[in-house]
């Protein structure tokens, strides 16, 4: 299976502090990391690490940071020949400054990016079986969807945006966070009311043909399969170290499951476990999980097995 991943890469500067910043204070940095990031880079790197045939396209500038992003993707066996370099804007590589509070594992992000700069070249020397998008490059995403209408498409909808909604209408699967799902349905997500959750997912189905899976953070996962609305509780972890990339790990693991025919139930289970386990690691693509560890915890091998879920009547 050939996979094309589309998005806007970032270069992350990760600072780990014992406690969160206080205005006017002088802070000693506990840890400092520099690593490529962004949801699209994360999913491409994980798919490459987990043995998939994956190509990546995204926009960077002709600068050292753009070169580092490409190099790090290469190190995970990702085909980077389709990365587009913008020579007219020498400082267009997106950067993200992430501050991690060690006391509770919460992260604060300061992103510097130009949302108007997108891919302009949409030519590839292969036909993808899957198109994976994080919504940060709408022009490149829509071009790929139009050029490869038979590819299975999976979108990460983690921001409320009309452009992301336009992309979602052309997709087969959408991995959404709570904010996007609530904005789409104009309903509250009432976790403790099963009938309300069924109505919530029915409203999504009425609005969009894609299969939706909702990331509910500490409340687990909500999705529908076999004409039933189901929920998987979040896994329990001893201590949260870094919540920056839990959603990216969830998305990447779900994509892996769908590509490898694990089905909706087991793909949701894999994603839920991977997203939870990623909370125990500090970093971005340098802290990705091993496939064997995720599958072992999910009780899965190469052949899919039934998953225990709560059916909401």
Long-range contacts (C-beta under 8 A, 24 or more apart in sequence): 1-52, 1-53, 1-129, 1-130, 1-259, 2-53, 2-55, 2-126, 2-127, 2-128, 2-129, 2-130, 3-47, 3-52, 3-53, 3-54, 3-55, 3-128, 3-129, 3-130, 3-131, 3-132, 3-259, 4-54, 4-55, 4-56, 4-57, 4-82, 4-124, 4-128, 4-130, 4-131, 4-132, 4-144, 4-148, 4-151, 5-40, 5-43, 5-44, 5-47, 5-54, 5-55, 5-56, 5-57, 5-78, 5-132, 5-133, 6-40, 6-57, 6-58, 6-119, 6-131, 6-132, 6-133, 6-134, 6-137, 6-140, 6-141, 6-144, 7-38, 7-39, 7-40, 7-41, 7-58, 7-133, 7-134, 7-135, 7-136, 7-137, 8-38, 8-40, 8-58, 8-59, 8-94, 8-113, 8-118, 8-134, 8-136, 8-137, 9-36, 9-37, 9-38, 9-40, 9-41, 9-58, 9-59, 9-60, 9-69, 9-83, 9-93, 9-94, 10-36, 10-37, 10-38, 10-41, 10-93, 10-94, 10-95, 10-96, 10-111, 10-113, 11-35, 11-36, 11-37, 11-65, 11-68, 11-69, 11-93, 11-94, 11-95, 11-96, 12-36, 12-37, 12-95, 12-96, 12-97, 12-98, 12-284, 13-95, 13-96, 13-97, 13-98, 14-98, 14-100, 14-244, 14-282, 14-283, 14-284, 15-97, 15-98, 15-99, 15-100, 16-100, 16-102, 16-282, 17-99, 17-100, 17-101, 17-102, 18-102, 18-103, 19-101, 19-102, 19-103, 20-99, 20-101, 20-103, 20-106, 20-108, 21-99, 30-102, 31-282, 33-282, 33-283, 33-284, 33-286, 34-68, 35-72, 35-283, 35-284, 35-285, 35-286, 36-68, 36-69, 36-72, 36-73, 36-284, 36-285, 37-96, 37-245, 37-284, 37-285, 38-94, 38-96, 38-134, 38-136, 39-134, 39-136, 39-156, 39-158, 39-247, 39-248, 39-251, 40-132, 40-133, 40-134, 40-136, 40-137, 41-69, 41-72, 41-73, 41-284, 41-285, 42-245, 42-248, 42-249, 42-251, 42-252, 42-284, 42-285, 42-288, 43-132, 43-134, 43-156, 43-248, 43-251, 43-252, 43-255, 44-73, 44-76, 44-78, 44-132, 45-72, 45-73, 45-76, 45-78, 45-285, 45-288, 46-76, 46-249, 46-252, 46-253, 46-256, 46-285, 46-288, 47-78, 47-132, 47-252, 47-255, 47-256, 47-259, 48-73, 48-76, 48-77, 48-78, 49-76, 49-77, 49-288, 49-291, 50-256, 50-291, 51-291, 52-256, 52-259, 54-78, 54-79, 55-79, 55-80, 55-81, 55-82, 55-124, 55-126, 55-128, 56-80, 56-82, 56-83, 57-82, 57-83, 57-84, 57-119, 57-124, 57-140, 58-83, 58-84, 58-119, 58-137, 58-140, 59-83, 59-84, 59-85, 59-86, 59-92, 59-117, 59-118, 59-119, 59-137, 60-84, 60-85, 60-86, 60-92, 60-93, 61-85, 61-86, 61-87, 61-89, 61-90, 61-91, 61-92, 61-93, 62-86, 62-87, 62-90, 63-90, 63-91, 63-93, 65-93, 65-95, 66-93, 69-93, 72-285, 76-285, 82-124, 84-119, 84-120, 84-121, 86-117, 89-114, 89-117, 92-117, 98-244, 100-241, 100-242, 100-244, 100-282, 102-241, 104-240, 105-239, 105-240, 105-241, 105-242, 105-243, 105-279, 106-240, 106-243, 107-242, 107-243, 107-244, 109-244, 119-143, 122-147, 127-151, 130-154, 130-255, 130-258, 130-259, 132-255, 133-167, 133-171, 134-158, 134-251, 135-159, 135-161, 135-163, 135-164, 135-167, 138-163, 138-164, 138-166, 138-167, 141-167, 142-166, 142-167, 142-170, 145-170, 145-171, 152-258, 154-254, 154-255, 154-258, 155-210, 156-247, 156-248, 156-251, 158-215, 158-247, 168-208, 168-210, 169-208, 169-209, 169-210, 171-210, 172-210, 172-211, 173-210, 173-211, 173-212, 173-213, 173-254, 173-258, 174-208, 174-210, 174-211, 174-212, 174-213, 175-212, 175-213, 175-215, 175-250, 175-251, 175-254, 175-271, 176-212, 176-213, 176-214, 176-215, 177-214, 177-215, 177-247, 178-214, 178-215, 178-216, 178-217, 181-212, 181-214, 184-208, 189-214, 189-216, 189-222, 191-216, 191-219, 194-312, 194-313, 195-312, 195-313, 197-222, 197-229, 197-231, 197-312, 198-229, 198-312, 198-313, 201-229, 202-229, 211-264, 213-254, 213-264, 213-268, 213-271, 215-247, 215-250, 215-275, 217-246, 220-272, 221-268, 221-271, 221-272, 223-264, 223-268, 224-264, 225-263, 225-264, 225-265, 225-268, 228-311, 228-312, 229-311, 229-312, 230-265, 230-268, 230-309, 230-310, 230-311, 230-312, 231-309, 231-310, 231-312, 232-268, 232-269, 232-272, 232-307, 232-309, 232-310, 233-310, 234-272, 234-276, 235-272, 235-273, 235-276, 235-277, 235-297, 236-276, 237-276, 237-277, 237-279, 237-280, 238-280, 239-280, 240-279, 240-280, 241-279, 241-280, 241-281, 241-282, 242-279, 242-281, 242-282, 242-283, 242-287, 243-279, 244-284, 245-278, 245-283, 245-284, 245-287, 246-275, 246-276, 246-278, 246-279, 247-275, 248-278, 249-274, 249-275, 249-277, 249-278, 249-288, 249-289, 250-274, 250-275, 250-278, 252-288, 253-289, 253-294, 256-291, 261-304, 262-300, 262-304, 263-304, 265-306, 265-307, 265-309, 266-298, 266-300, 266-304, 266-305, 266-307, 268-307, 268-309, 269-298, 269-300, 269-307, 269-309, 270-294, 270-295, 270-298, 270-300, 273-297, 273-298
